[in-house]
Amino acid sequence: MSLIEFTEPAVLDELTEIVTEMLDGIVEASIPDGYIQPVAGYESQIAQATVVIQGADPCKLTIRLPASVCMGLASAMLDEAPEDLTVEDACAMLSELTNVLGGSVKSIVEEETSLGIPKASVAQSEDFAPLEDCVFVDHSLGVFQVRLGK
């Protein structure tokens, strides 16, 4: 599958649906009220995780969200107070979410694939290049940018 195909509206719609279903599952399992409190002190930072979907024509899945939301999500999912969490804890949680999402997204690639090891980081917003051809998933947990491509 080429990059052009990853930008087709049907593919972007499918990607949005997969992400929304995953986030809905998180709410159902861990966040009964469907809302998380973003953690103060991270407003100028972004959290991002990427996993390579390996196959004949490898591609990458990237998920990005405000670090304040990532910290709040980690707090809710790990059932820990935000002040007891580190950025590394939030990155580990985001890596795991990206891995789960990658497993679901493999169906879009339509070839024999495997997943690489997800890598997550938190940095200042200006340190990340804009995500081209991504979908914005506006969920009760926050706004997530997701990109599937080369």
Secondary structure as UniProt FT lines:
FT   HELIX           3..6
FT   HELIX           9..30
FT   TURN            32..33
FT   TURN            40..41
FT   TURN            43..44
FT   STRAND          45..54
FT   STRAND          59..66
FT   HELIX           67..78
FT   HELIX           82..84
FT   HELIX           87..109
FT   STRAND          114..115
FT   STRAND          119..124
FT   HELIX           125..127
FT   TURN            132..133
FT   STRAND          135..139
FT   TURN            140..141
FT   STRAND          142..149
//
